[in-house]
Amino acid sequence: MGTFGNEIFEDDLALDIKYSFEEMLNSEVGINELIDNVMLEFEDSFEDFDEAMTAVLALATLVVENGFKSQKLKNELDKVVEESEYLECLKEENLELYESRVELIKKLKENL
């Protein structure tokens, strides 16, 4: 999986989640079931140190962009931010991407 820019959907994993979300959005499932289905489909990514942050941010962005709210996803975002060293590693490796992700986290926490 690769990141080719600072925006959340400039990442292969985020794009895969987006395509899956959009496909399921057109079905008759409710938003909570849709979230569960995406999280199950990408379970390994949601549990992986390097991928969990991207997976949660991508799904949360899609939920917010489509006018939904999800306490479960907000809790998942809080969990991954608290438990992951990802942001600290990212800060050392790519300050611009780090700042972009921190801004996105703030926006999502306000809107989930």
Secondary structure, DSSP 8 states (H G I E B T S, - for coil): --B-SSSTTSBHHHHHHHHHHHHHHTSS--HHHHHHHHHHHTHHHHH-TTTHHHHHHHHHHHHHHTT---HHHHHHHHHHHHH--HHHHHHHH-HHHHHHHHHHHHHHHHH-
